[in-house]
Amino acid sequence: METVSDYFGSMVFNDRVMKAMLSSKVYASLRKTIDEGVALDPSVADAVAQAMKDWALSKGATHFTHWFQPLTGITAEKHDSFISPSPDGGVIMEFSGKELIQGEPDASSFPSGGLRATFEARGYTAWDPTSYAFIKGKTLCIPTAFCSYGGHALDKKTPLLRSMEALNKQALRILRLFGNTTATNVKSSVGPEQEYFLITKEMYDQRPDLRFCGRTLFGAKPPKGQEMDDHYFGAIKPRVAAYMEELNKELWKLGILAKTEHNEVAPAQHELAPIYTTTNVATDHNQLMMEIMQKIAEKHGLVCLIHEKPFAGVNGSGKHNNWSIATNEGQNLLSPGETPYENAQFLLFLCAVIKAVDDYQDLLRISVATAGNDHRLGANEAPPAVISMFLGDELNAVLEAIETDTPYKGAQKTQMKLGVDVLPKFNRDTTDRNRTSPFAFTGNKFEFRMLGSSNSIACANIMLNAAVAESLKVFADKLEGAADFESALHEMIKQTIKDHKRIIFNGNGYDDAWIKEATEVRGLLNYRTTADCMPHLLDKKNVDMLIGHKVFTLDELRSRRDIMLENYCKTVTIEANTMVDMAKTAIAPAISEFTADVAANANTKIALDPQIACAYETDIVRKLSAITDRVYAGVAELQDTLMALHDAKDIIAESEMIRDMVLPKMCELRVACDEAETMTAKEYWPFPTYADILFSVR
């Protein structure tokens, strides 16, 4: 019987395969590139390419592709076969080092934000040797970076790798100050938890909004939603379990460490969480995971929805980004140890994160900003749009003692008493979890909970890596020149706590009182929408930091601001046009038909007995006639508002019009249609209802 260990990583050109197929000299050189960031020796490329081709052919591959992550938010690939003509009229299978290292896809149709003219079509892909190649279907996929003819990054991977290098450089400076001379590399690691919905393909096909937009634009609240909390961690239905079983197997073949699966809070909602790994690899894996989740769903007659808010009134889906930093020797720099009060190195790295999150709240908010996530942030299943940090009781007490120069008494271990002798006894953790916090410390890592479920995790980790690198740089610049390191270190930790404690909040992030305190008392930022936050990407402090660490160029930052705002505008415009079409061609006629039939029934009754009041029919006709007028007017107003977008002078103005004019009109139209749904006979309603969709998988 085949076991998981038999096929785990079987479709990955991983370390085991490289060690077996490469000479010891080539293998050592490649490992040095992967582990220490040393430039790739060109002479190694041909040997690696030959081995990679032979391995891929043995697995049934016929093509290869440079697999990259453009600014569309999804992955891209152009397939080339291994075949080359031979003199005898046949073919030979070839793959050179040059083909491995560099590709030239057409860049003309990818978002560039003005980094190139339309006629400048050439782009380049460059092999990322730190992320293993893998086989998908019949194609060898080589993870790569993607840049323009002019050298500008047109992808999410290049800035991510730059941010990791910036963090590595500054973290090593700090480690040297603490006497660590052996660590040669510091990397961030991530474990992104992925939430999603599963619905039947039959229901999906009947909803134009799901097909075009990934979320429902109309839908009245069903009689039962998530009120009973009976879906969360509940028994997994057989059809879903079969899907999860096949999904796990396909992910494991690709070396993706899928670990945890369970039902989430909302009906039809689920979660998959991997073991965390190096950030750029985790980013590749998460992109693959989303693709495979959707592909496997089709085989089971299901559709996997990864939109942040596919259904109003029930929990949306996020992607919790568990982030930490560690040396190549295995030391987790965010692990407090048994005595965090005495662990000065941990406290300095902790303060670096606190300072980074406070100084660059706006960049963290920008990194998760999408039209879809705007619907989720601030709802009861997601953190608010205000950034804050949760540290827990023990670390809070440690920082308070340092700030006030008072003795720290230490955390008290409390044994859990469950009242049943047979149950095991264990000590309670010194801190609870806070699922309402946007940025929570969870033992030896931080959980950044604001990412939307469809987001690439690259954006958030670029900003997080860069911001922490900046904090570490500030610390290293001061400490390296200090006459008394111990005194300077203590004073720096103490001052950082005083300067940035406003970002620390251990209470209920969902409470309206907290939002008021955060913004009015503490002065924290509250950018509720993408249109609010995205222009601040080009604020001077952000530009100076990101350019200073060579994460972005100024042109790249400008392009990303424009691309993200353009995506926001296009997304909402598509949704608005879909609403117009659904309301005008399906919903309004359905309401009108039902109203006419009810009126006809009333007339029939009155003809038989003029004394009949027909209270039900009269009330329904009156109310639905009024609603029909509201729907008709709402459609016209939304169309007029969409036309007005053509007058916007630039993308920022257009995004503000979307926020202030289009979205409110969409909301008004939805309210009218959803009200009509609750009064219209089911057989007349043109689309499956929330009750149909959310409870369709059995």
C-alpha positions as CSV (number, residue, x, y, z in Angstrom):
1,M,0.0,0.0,0.0
2,E,1.3,3.4,-1.0
3,T,1.9,5.7,2.0
4,V,2.3,9.5,2.1
5,S,6.0,9.2,2.7
6,D,6.2,7.2,-0.6
7,Y,4.8,10.0,-2.8
8,F,5.5,13.2,-0.7
9,G,7.5,15.6,-2.9
10,S,7.5,13.0,-5.8
11,M,6.8,15.8,-8.3
12,V,9.4,18.2,-7.0
13,F,13.0,18.6,-8.1
14,N,14.0,18.8,-4.4
15,D,17.1,18.4,-2.4
16,R,17.0,14.6,-2.4
17,V,16.7,14.5,-6.2
18,M,19.4,17.1,-6.7
19,K,21.8,15.3,-4.4
20,A,21.2,12.0,-6.2
21,M,21.4,13.4,-9.8
22,L,24.1,16.1,-9.5
23,S,27.8,15.8,-9.0
24,S,29.0,16.6,-5.5
25,K,30.7,19.8,-6.9
26,V,27.6,21.0,-8.7
27,Y,25.4,20.2,-5.8
28,A,27.6,22.0,-3.3
29,S,27.7,25.1,-5.6
30,L,23.9,25.1,-6.0
31,R,23.4,24.7,-2.3
32,K,25.6,27.6,-1.6
33,T,23.4,29.7,-3.8
34,I,20.2,28.5,-2.2
35,D,21.4,28.7,1.5
36,E,23.6,31.7,1.5
37,G,22.4,33.8,-1.5
38,V,25.7,33.5,-3.3
39,A,25.5,34.3,-7.0
40,L,24.8,31.3,-9.3
41,D,27.9,30.0,-11.1
42,P,26.9,29.9,-14.8
43,S,28.9,26.7,-15.3
44,V,26.5,25.0,-12.9
45,A,23.4,25.9,-14.9
46,D,24.0,23.4,-17.8
47,A,24.5,20.5,-15.4
48,V,21.4,21.4,-13.4
49,A,19.4,21.8,-16.6
50,Q,20.4,18.4,-17.8
51,A,19.5,16.7,-14.6
52,M,16.3,18.6,-14.3
53,K,15.3,17.6,-17.8
54,D,16.2,13.9,-17.3
55,W,14.2,13.8,-14.1
56,A,11.2,15.6,-15.7
57,L,11.1,13.2,-18.7
58,S,11.2,10.2,-16.3
59,K,8.0,11.7,-14.7
60,G,6.2,11.9,-18.1
61,A,6.8,15.7,-18.6
62,T,6.9,16.9,-22.2
63,H,7.1,20.7,-21.7
64,F,8.8,23.2,-19.4
65,T,7.7,26.7,-18.4
66,H,9.1,29.6,-16.4
67,W,6.3,29.9,-13.8
68,F,6.0,33.4,-12.5
69,Q,3.7,35.7,-10.5
70,P,2.8,38.9,-12.5
71,L,0.9,41.8,-10.9
72,T,-2.4,40.2,-11.8
73,G,-2.4,38.4,-8.5
74,I,-2.3,34.9,-10.1
75,T,0.4,32.9,-11.7
76,A,1.5,32.8,-15.4
77,E,3.1,30.2,-17.6
78,K,4.1,29.8,-21.2
79,H,4.9,26.1,-22.2
80,D,7.7,25.1,-24.5
81,S,8.4,21.4,-25.4
82,F,11.7,19.8,-24.8
83,I,11.9,18.7,-28.4
84,S,14.5,19.9,-30.9
85,P,14.9,18.6,-34.5
86,S,17.6,16.0,-35.2
87,P,19.4,15.6,-38.5
88,D,17.6,12.4,-39.3
89,G,14.2,14.0,-39.3
90,G,13.4,13.0,-35.8
91,V,13.6,14.9,-32.6
92,I,15.8,14.9,-29.5
93,M,14.9,16.1,-26.0
94,E,17.0,19.1,-25.0
95,F,17.0,21.7,-22.2
96,S,20.0,24.0,-21.8
97,G,21.3,26.0,-18.9
98,K,20.4,29.2,-20.8
99,E,16.8,28.0,-21.1
100,L,16.8,27.2,-17.4
101,I,18.2,30.6,-16.3
102,Q,16.3,32.9,-18.6
103,G,13.1,33.1,-20.6
104,E,11.6,35.8,-22.7
105,P,7.8,35.8,-22.4
106,D,5.7,38.6,-24.0
107,A,5.2,41.2,-21.4
108,S,2.9,43.5,-23.3
109,S,-0.4,42.2,-21.8
110,F,0.6,42.1,-18.2
111,P,0.0,45.1,-15.9
112,S,2.9,47.4,-15.8
113,G,1.5,50.7,-14.4
114,G,3.3,52.7,-17.0
115,L,6.7,51.0,-16.6
116,R,6.7,50.3,-20.3
117,A,5.0,51.5,-23.5
118,T,2.4,49.2,-25.1
119,F,4.8,48.5,-28.0
120,E,7.6,47.4,-25.6
121,A,6.6,43.8,-25.5
122,R,9.8,42.1,-24.4
123,G,10.0,40.8,-20.8
124,Y,12.4,38.4,-19.0
125,T,12.0,35.6,-16.5
126,A,14.9,34.6,-14.3
127,W,15.2,31.3,-12.4
128,D,14.8,31.5,-8.7
129,P,17.0,28.6,-7.5
130,T,15.8,29.0,-3.9
131,S,12.4,27.6,-4.9
132,Y,12.3,24.0,-6.2
133,A,11.1,23.3,-9.7
134,F,8.0,21.0,-9.8
135,I,5.9,19.1,-12.3
136,K,2.3,20.1,-12.9
137,G,0.4,17.8,-15.4
138,K,2.9,17.2,-18.2
139,T,4.9,20.4,-17.6
140,L,8.1,21.1,-15.7
141,C,7.5,24.4,-13.8
142,I,10.5,26.5,-13.0
143,P,9.8,29.3,-10.4
144,T,11.1,32.6,-11.7
145,A,11.2,36.3,-11.3
146,F,9.7,38.5,-14.0
147,C,11.0,41.9,-15.2
148,S,10.7,44.3,-18.1
149,Y,13.1,45.0,-20.9
150,G,14.2,48.0,-18.9
151,G,14.9,45.9,-15.8
152,H,11.9,46.9,-13.7
153,A,10.2,44.2,-11.6
154,L,6.9,43.3,-13.1
155,D,6.1,40.6,-10.6
156,K,5.6,39.9,-6.9
157,K,8.5,37.6,-6.4
158,T,11.4,40.0,-7.2
159,P,10.5,42.6,-4.5
160,L,9.8,39.7,-2.1
161,L,13.3,38.3,-2.6
162,R,14.7,41.8,-2.3
163,S,12.9,42.3,1.0
164,M,14.2,39.0,2.3
165,E,17.7,40.1,1.5
166,A,17.2,43.4,3.3
167,L,16.0,41.7,6.4
168,N,18.9,39.2,6.2
169,K,21.4,42.0,6.0
170,Q,20.1,44.0,8.9
171,A,19.4,41.0,11.2
172,L,22.9,39.7,10.7
173,R,24.2,43.1,11.9
174,I,22.2,42.7,15.1
175,L,23.3,39.1,15.7
176,R,27.0,40.0,15.4
177,L,26.5,42.6,18.2
178,F,25.3,39.7,20.4
179,G,28.4,37.7,19.6
180,N,26.9,35.3,17.0
181,T,29.6,34.9,14.4
182,T,28.5,31.6,12.9
183,A,25.1,32.4,11.4
184,T,25.4,33.3,7.7
185,N,21.8,33.8,6.8
186,V,18.5,35.0,8.4
187,K,15.2,34.3,6.6
188,S,11.6,35.0,7.3
189,S,9.3,32.0,7.4
190,V,5.5,32.0,6.8
191,G,2.6,29.6,7.3
192,P,-0.5,31.0,5.5
193,E,-3.8,29.6,6.7
194,Q,-6.2,29.4,3.7
195,E,-10.0,29.8,4.2
196,Y,-12.4,29.0,1.4
197,F,-16.0,28.0,0.5
198,L,-17.2,24.9,-1.3
199,I,-20.5,25.0,-3.2
200,T,-22.0,22.8,-5.9
201,K,-21.2,23.4,-9.5
202,E,-24.9,23.3,-10.2
203,M,-25.6,26.3,-8.0
204,Y,-22.5,28.2,-9.2
205,D,-23.5,27.9,-12.8
206,Q,-26.9,29.5,-12.1
207,R,-25.4,32.6,-10.5
208,P,-23.9,35.1,-13.0
209,D,-22.4,37.1,-10.1
210,L,-20.5,34.1,-8.8
211,R,-19.2,33.3,-12.3
212,F,-18.2,36.9,-13.2
213,C,-17.2,38.3,-9.8
214,G,-16.5,35.4,-7.5
215,R,-19.1,36.7,-5.0
216,T,-22.8,37.1,-4.7
217,L,-24.1,40.6,-5.4
218,F,-27.6,39.8,-4.4
219,G,-29.0,37.4,-1.7
220,A,-31.4,37.7,1.2
221,K,-30.4,36.3,4.5
222,P,-31.4,32.6,4.9
223,P,-33.5,31.4,7.8
224,K,-30.4,29.7,9.2
225,G,-26.8,30.9,8.9
226,Q,-24.0,30.5,11.3
227,E,-26.0,31.5,14.5
228,M,-25.8,28.0,16.0
229,D,-22.0,27.7,15.7
230,D,-22.6,24.2,14.6
231,H,-20.4,24.2,11.5
232,Y,-17.2,25.3,13.1
233,F,-15.0,22.3,13.7
234,G,-18.0,20.1,13.0
235,A,-17.9,16.7,11.4
236,I,-16.7,17.0,7.8
237,K,-19.3,15.8,5.3
238,P,-18.3,12.8,3.2
239,R,-18.3,14.8,-0.1
240,V,-16.1,17.4,1.4
241,A,-13.9,14.8,3.1
242,A,-13.4,13.1,-0.3
243,Y,-12.4,16.5,-1.8
244,M,-9.9,17.2,1.0
245,E,-8.4,13.7,0.7
246,E,-7.6,14.2,-3.0
247,L,-6.5,17.8,-2.4
248,N,-4.0,16.7,0.3
249,K,-2.6,14.0,-1.9
250,E,-2.0,16.4,-4.8
251,L,-0.5,19.0,-2.5
252,W,1.8,16.5,-0.9
253,K,3.1,15.3,-4.3
254,L,4.2,18.9,-4.8
255,G,6.0,19.0,-1.5
256,I,3.4,21.4,0.0
257,L,3.1,20.7,3.7
258,A,-0.7,20.7,4.1
259,K,-1.2,20.0,7.8
260,T,-4.6,21.1,9.2
261,E,-8.1,20.9,7.7
262,H,-11.4,21.7,9.3
263,N,-14.8,23.3,8.9
264,E,-14.9,27.1,9.5
265,V,-17.6,29.2,11.0
266,A,-19.9,29.9,8.1
267,P,-21.9,27.1,6.4
268,A,-19.9,25.7,3.5
269,Q,-16.7,27.3,4.7
270,H,-13.5,25.4,5.4
271,E,-9.8,26.0,6.1
272,L,-6.5,24.4,5.1
273,A,-3.3,25.3,6.9
274,P,0.3,24.3,5.9
275,I,3.4,24.0,8.1
276,Y,5.3,27.2,7.7
277,T,8.4,27.4,5.5
278,T,10.7,30.0,3.9
279,T,8.7,33.0,2.8
280,N,9.4,32.9,-1.0
281,V,8.7,29.1,-1.0
282,A,5.6,29.6,1.1
283,T,4.4,32.2,-1.4
284,D,4.9,29.8,-4.4
285,H,3.1,27.1,-2.4
286,N,0.2,29.2,-1.6
287,Q,-0.3,30.3,-5.2
288,L,-0.2,26.6,-6.2
289,M,-2.5,25.7,-3.3
290,M,-5.2,28.1,-4.5
291,E,-5.0,26.8,-8.1
292,I,-5.1,23.1,-7.1
293,M,-8.0,23.7,-4.6
294,Q,-10.1,25.0,-7.5
295,K,-9.0,22.3,-9.9
296,I,-9.8,19.4,-7.5
297,A,-13.2,20.9,-6.7
298,E,-14.2,20.6,-10.3
299,K,-13.5,16.9,-10.2
300,H,-16.0,16.5,-7.3
301,G,-18.7,18.6,-8.9
302,L,-17.9,21.5,-6.6
303,V,-16.6,25.0,-7.0
304,C,-14.0,26.4,-4.5
305,L,-14.7,30.1,-3.8
306,I,-11.6,32.0,-2.6
307,H,-13.2,35.5,-2.6
308,E,-13.0,37.4,0.7
309,K,-16.8,37.9,1.0
310,P,-18.8,35.6,-1.3
311,F,-21.9,35.8,0.9
312,A,-23.2,38.8,2.8
313,G,-24.2,38.3,6.4
314,V,-21.9,35.3,7.1
315,N,-18.2,35.1,7.7
316,G,-15.8,36.0,4.9
317,S,-12.5,34.2,4.2
318,G,-9.1,35.4,5.2
319,K,-5.6,34.1,5.0
320,H,-3.7,34.3,8.3
321,N,-0.1,35.0,7.7
322,N,2.0,33.4,10.5
323,W,5.4,35.1,10.2
324,S,8.7,34.5,12.0
325,I,12.4,35.0,11.4
326,A,15.2,32.4,12.0
327,T,18.9,31.9,11.4
328,N,20.2,29.2,9.1
329,E,21.4,27.4,12.3
330,G,17.7,27.0,13.3
331,Q,17.4,29.7,16.0
332,N,14.0,31.3,16.0
333,L,14.7,35.0,16.7
334,L,11.1,35.5,17.9
335,S,11.2,32.7,20.5
336,P,11.2,34.3,24.0
337,G,12.5,31.2,25.7
338,E,11.7,30.4,29.4
339,T,12.8,33.8,30.7
340,P,11.9,36.5,28.1
341,Y,12.7,39.2,30.6
342,E,16.4,38.1,30.5
343,N,16.5,37.4,26.8
344,A,17.9,40.7,25.5
345,Q,18.3,39.5,21.9
346,F,14.6,38.4,21.8
347,L,13.5,41.7,23.3
348,L,15.4,43.7,20.7
349,F,13.9,41.7,17.8
350,L,10.5,42.0,19.4
351,C,10.9,45.8,19.7
352,A,12.0,45.9,16.1
353,V,8.7,44.3,15.1
354,I,6.7,46.7,17.4
355,K,8.4,49.7,15.9
356,A,8.0,48.4,12.4
357,V,4.2,47.8,12.8
358,D,3.7,51.2,14.3
359,D,5.9,53.2,11.9
360,Y,4.4,51.5,8.8
361,Q,0.8,50.8,9.7
362,D,-0.2,52.3,6.4
363,L,2.1,49.9,4.4
364,L,0.6,46.9,6.2
365,R,-2.9,48.1,5.4
366,I,-1.9,48.8,1.8
367,S,-0.5,45.3,1.5
368,V,-3.9,43.7,2.0
369,A,-6.0,46.2,0.2
370,T,-8.3,44.9,-2.5
371,A,-11.9,45.5,-3.4
372,G,-12.9,42.1,-2.0
373,N,-11.0,42.5,1.3
374,D,-12.7,45.9,1.8
375,H,-16.0,44.0,2.4
376,R,-14.4,41.8,5.0
377,L,-12.1,44.0,7.2
378,G,-14.0,45.3,10.2
379,A,-16.7,42.6,10.1
380,N,-17.0,40.2,13.0
381,E,-14.9,37.5,11.4
382,A,-12.0,39.8,10.5
383,P,-9.8,42.4,12.2
384,P,-10.7,46.1,11.8
385,A,-8.9,48.2,9.3
386,V,-7.0,49.8,12.2
387,I,-3.7,48.1,12.8
388,S,-2.8,47.1,16.3
389,M,-0.6,44.4,18.0
390,F,-1.5,41.8,20.6
391,L,1.3,40.6,22.8
392,G,-0.4,38.8,25.7
393,D,-0.2,39.2,29.4
394,E,3.4,37.9,29.9
395,L,5.1,40.0,27.3
396,N,3.0,43.0,28.1
397,A,4.1,42.7,31.7
398,V,7.8,42.3,30.6
399,L,7.6,45.5,28.5
400,E,5.9,47.4,31.2
401,A,8.6,46.5,33.7
402,I,11.3,47.6,31.3
403,E,9.6,50.9,30.6
404,T,9.1,51.7,34.2
405,D,12.4,50.3,35.5
406,T,10.5,48.0,38.0
407,P,11.3,44.4,38.8
408,Y,9.6,41.8,36.8
409,K,8.1,39.1,39.0
410,G,7.7,36.5,36.3
411,A,4.7,34.7,34.8
412,Q,2.8,32.4,37.2
413,K,2.2,28.9,35.9
414,T,-1.4,27.9,36.6
415,Q,-2.4,24.2,36.4
416,M,-5.6,23.6,34.6
417,K,-8.1,21.8,36.9
418,L,-10.8,20.1,34.8
419,G,-12.5,18.4,37.7
420,V,-12.1,14.9,36.3
421,D,-9.2,12.8,37.7
422,V,-8.7,10.7,34.6
423,L,-8.1,13.7,32.4
424,P,-4.4,14.8,32.1
425,K,-3.2,17.8,34.0
426,F,-1.4,20.6,32.2
427,N,-0.2,24.1,32.7
428,R,-2.2,26.9,31.2
429,D,-0.4,29.1,28.7
430,T,0.7,32.4,30.0
431,T,-1.3,34.2,27.4
432,D,-4.6,33.6,25.5
433,R,-5.1,34.0,21.8
434,N,-6.7,37.1,20.4
435,R,-8.5,36.4,17.2
436,T,-9.7,40.0,17.0
437,S,-6.2,41.4,16.7
438,P,-4.8,42.3,13.2
439,F,-1.3,41.4,14.4
440,A,-1.0,38.9,17.2
441,F,2.0,37.3,18.9
442,T,1.3,33.5,19.2
443,G,4.3,32.1,21.0
444,N,7.2,32.3,18.6
445,K,5.7,34.1,15.6
446,F,3.3,36.8,14.7
447,E,-0.1,36.1,13.1
448,F,-1.0,38.9,10.6
449,R,-4.8,38.3,10.2
450,M,-5.7,41.0,7.7
451,L,-4.9,39.2,4.5
452,G,-7.8,38.4,2.3
453,S,-8.3,34.8,1.1
454,S,-7.5,35.5,-2.6
455,N,-4.5,37.7,-1.8
456,S,-1.0,36.7,-2.8
457,I,0.9,36.6,0.5
458,A,3.9,38.2,-1.2
459,C,2.6,41.8,-0.8
460,A,2.2,41.6,3.0
461,N,5.5,39.9,3.5
462,I,7.4,42.4,1.3
463,M,6.1,45.2,3.5
464,L,6.7,43.3,6.8
465,N,10.2,42.2,5.9
466,A,11.2,45.7,4.8
467,A,9.7,47.5,7.8
468,V,11.4,45.2,10.2
469,A,14.6,45.5,8.3
470,E,14.3,49.3,8.7
471,S,13.9,49.0,12.5
472,L,16.9,46.7,12.8
473,K,18.9,49.1,10.7
474,V,18.1,52.0,13.1
475,F,19.0,49.8,16.0
476,A,22.3,48.6,14.5
477,D,23.4,52.0,13.4
478,K,23.1,53.2,17.0
479,L,24.4,50.1,18.8
480,E,27.4,49.5,16.6
481,G,28.9,52.9,17.7
482,A,27.9,52.7,21.3
483,A,30.6,53.0,23.9
484,D,28.7,50.8,26.4
485,F,26.7,48.2,24.5
486,E,24.7,46.9,27.5
487,S,23.6,50.4,28.6
488,A,22.8,51.5,25.1
489,L,20.8,48.3,24.5
490,H,18.7,48.7,27.6
491,E,18.0,52.3,26.8
492,M,17.1,51.5,23.2
493,I,14.6,48.8,24.2
494,K,13.1,51.0,26.9
495,Q,12.8,54.0,24.6
496,T,11.3,51.9,21.8
497,I,8.6,50.7,24.2
498,K,7.7,54.2,25.2
499,D,7.6,55.5,21.7
500,H,5.5,52.8,20.2
501,K,3.4,51.3,22.9
502,R,0.3,53.0,21.4
503,I,0.2,50.2,18.8
504,I,-0.2,47.5,21.5
505,F,-3.8,46.6,22.3
506,N,-4.8,43.3,24.1
507,G,-8.5,43.9,24.1
508,N,-11.5,43.3,21.8
509,G,-10.6,44.7,18.4
510,Y,-14.2,44.4,17.3
511,D,-15.4,46.9,19.9
512,D,-16.5,50.2,18.5
513,A,-15.0,51.9,21.6
514,W,-11.6,50.6,20.6
515,I,-11.8,52.1,17.1
516,K,-12.7,55.4,18.7
517,E,-9.8,55.2,21.2
518,A,-7.4,54.0,18.5
519,T,-8.1,56.9,16.1
520,E,-9.0,59.7,18.5
521,V,-6.7,59.0,21.5
522,R,-3.8,57.0,20.2
523,G,-3.7,58.5,16.7
524,L,-3.6,55.2,14.8
525,L,-4.6,55.2,11.2
526,N,-8.0,53.9,10.0
527,Y,-8.0,53.5,6.2
528,R,-11.3,51.7,5.6
529,T,-11.1,51.2,1.8
530,T,-8.5,50.6,-0.9
531,A,-9.2,54.1,-2.2
532,D,-8.3,55.5,1.2
533,C,-5.0,53.8,1.7
534,M,-3.4,53.1,-1.6
535,P,-2.3,56.6,-2.5
536,H,-0.2,56.6,0.7
537,L,2.1,54.1,-0.8
538,L,4.0,57.1,-2.2
539,D,4.2,59.0,1.1
540,K,7.8,60.2,1.5
541,K,8.6,58.0,4.6
542,N,7.4,54.9,2.7
543,V,9.3,55.7,-0.5
544,D,12.5,56.5,1.4
545,M,12.4,53.3,3.4
546,L,11.5,50.9,0.5
547,I,14.0,52.5,-1.9
548,G,16.6,52.7,0.8
549,H,16.5,49.0,1.3
550,K,16.4,48.4,-2.5
551,V,13.0,46.7,-2.3
552,F,11.5,48.9,-5.0
553,T,12.5,51.7,-7.2
554,L,10.4,54.9,-7.3
555,D,9.0,53.9,-10.8
556,E,8.1,50.5,-9.4
557,L,6.2,52.0,-6.5
558,R,4.3,54.4,-8.7
559,S,3.4,51.6,-11.0
560,R,2.1,49.4,-8.2
561,R,0.0,52.2,-6.8
562,D,-1.7,52.7,-10.2
563,I,-2.1,49.0,-10.8
564,M,-3.7,48.3,-7.5
565,L,-6.1,51.2,-7.8
566,E,-6.9,50.2,-11.4
567,N,-7.6,46.6,-10.2
568,Y,-9.9,48.1,-7.5
569,C,-11.8,50.2,-10.1
570,K,-12.1,47.4,-12.6
571,T,-13.3,44.9,-10.0
572,V,-16.1,47.2,-8.8
573,T,-17.0,48.2,-12.3
574,I,-17.4,44.6,-13.4
575,E,-19.5,44.0,-10.3
576,A,-21.7,47.0,-10.9
577,N,-22.3,46.0,-14.6
578,T,-23.2,42.5,-13.5
579,M,-25.7,43.9,-11.0
580,V,-27.3,46.0,-13.7
581,D,-27.6,43.0,-16.0
582,M,-29.0,40.7,-13.3
583,A,-31.5,43.2,-12.0
584,K,-32.6,44.5,-15.4
585,T,-32.9,41.2,-17.3
586,A,-33.8,38.7,-14.5
587,I,-34.8,40.1,-11.2
588,A,-37.1,43.0,-12.2
589,P,-39.0,40.8,-14.8
590,A,-39.4,38.0,-12.1
591,I,-40.8,40.5,-9.6
592,S,-43.1,41.9,-12.2
593,E,-44.3,38.5,-13.3
594,F,-45.1,37.4,-9.8
595,T,-46.8,40.7,-9.0
596,A,-49.0,40.4,-12.1
597,D,-50.0,36.8,-11.3
598,V,-50.9,37.8,-7.7
599,A,-53.0,40.6,-9.0
600,A,-54.7,38.3,-11.6
601,N,-55.5,35.9,-8.8
602,A,-57.0,38.7,-6.7
603,N,-59.2,39.8,-9.7
604,T,-60.3,36.2,-10.1
605,K,-61.3,36.0,-6.5
606,I,-63.1,39.3,-6.6
607,A,-65.0,38.3,-9.7
608,L,-66.3,35.2,-7.8
609,D,-67.0,37.2,-4.6
610,P,-66.9,41.0,-4.7
611,Q,-66.9,41.1,-0.9
612,I,-63.5,39.3,-0.6
613,A,-60.8,41.7,0.8
614,C,-57.8,39.9,-0.8
615,A,-55.6,41.4,1.9
616,Y,-52.6,39.3,1.1
617,E,-52.7,39.9,-2.7
618,T,-53.4,43.7,-2.2
619,D,-50.5,44.0,0.2
620,I,-48.0,42.0,-1.9
621,V,-49.0,43.9,-5.1
622,R,-48.7,47.3,-3.5
623,K,-45.3,46.5,-1.9
624,L,-43.7,44.7,-4.8
625,S,-44.9,47.3,-7.3
626,A,-43.1,49.9,-5.2
627,I,-40.0,47.7,-5.0
628,T,-40.1,47.2,-8.7
629,D,-40.0,51.0,-9.2
630,R,-37.1,51.2,-6.8
631,V,-35.2,48.4,-8.7
632,Y,-35.9,50.2,-12.0
633,A,-34.7,53.5,-10.6
634,G,-31.7,51.9,-8.9
635,V,-30.5,50.3,-12.2
636,A,-30.8,53.7,-14.0
637,E,-28.9,55.5,-11.2
638,L,-26.2,52.9,-11.1
639,Q,-25.8,53.1,-14.9
640,D,-25.6,56.9,-14.8
641,T,-22.9,56.7,-12.0
642,L,-20.9,54.2,-14.1
643,M,-21.0,56.6,-17.0
644,A,-19.7,59.4,-14.8
645,L,-16.5,57.5,-14.2
646,H,-15.4,58.4,-17.7
647,D,-15.0,62.0,-16.5
648,A,-12.4,61.1,-13.8
649,K,-9.2,62.9,-14.4
650,D,-6.9,60.1,-13.1
651,I,-7.0,56.7,-11.4
652,I,-7.1,58.2,-7.9
653,A,-10.1,60.3,-8.7
654,E,-11.8,57.3,-10.3
655,S,-11.2,55.2,-7.2
656,E,-12.7,57.9,-5.0
657,M,-15.8,58.0,-7.3
658,I,-16.0,54.3,-7.0
659,R,-15.9,54.5,-3.2
660,D,-18.2,57.5,-2.9
661,M,-20.7,57.0,-5.7
662,V,-20.7,53.6,-7.3
663,L,-20.6,51.4,-4.1
664,P,-23.4,53.3,-2.4
665,K,-25.6,52.9,-5.5
666,M,-24.8,49.2,-5.6
667,C,-25.8,48.9,-2.0
668,E,-29.2,50.6,-2.6
669,L,-30.0,48.4,-5.6
670,R,-29.1,45.3,-3.6
671,V,-31.3,46.3,-0.6
672,A,-34.3,46.6,-3.0
673,C,-33.7,43.3,-4.7
674,D,-33.0,41.4,-1.5
675,E,-36.2,42.8,0.0
676,A,-38.1,41.6,-3.1
677,E,-36.6,38.1,-2.8
678,T,-38.2,37.7,0.6
679,M,-41.6,38.5,-0.8
680,T,-41.5,36.7,-4.2
681,A,-42.6,33.1,-4.5
682,K,-39.5,30.8,-4.8
683,E,-40.5,29.3,-8.2
684,Y,-40.4,32.8,-9.7
685,W,-37.0,33.9,-8.3
686,P,-34.5,33.5,-11.2
687,F,-31.4,32.5,-9.1
688,P,-30.6,30.0,-6.3
689,T,-30.9,31.6,-2.9
690,Y,-28.4,31.7,-0.1
691,A,-30.3,28.8,1.6
692,D,-29.9,26.8,-1.7
693,I,-26.2,27.6,-2.1
694,L,-24.9,27.4,1.4
695,F,-26.5,24.1,2.2
696,S,-26.2,22.5,-1.2
697,V,-23.2,20.3,-0.4
698,R,-24.3,17.2,1.4
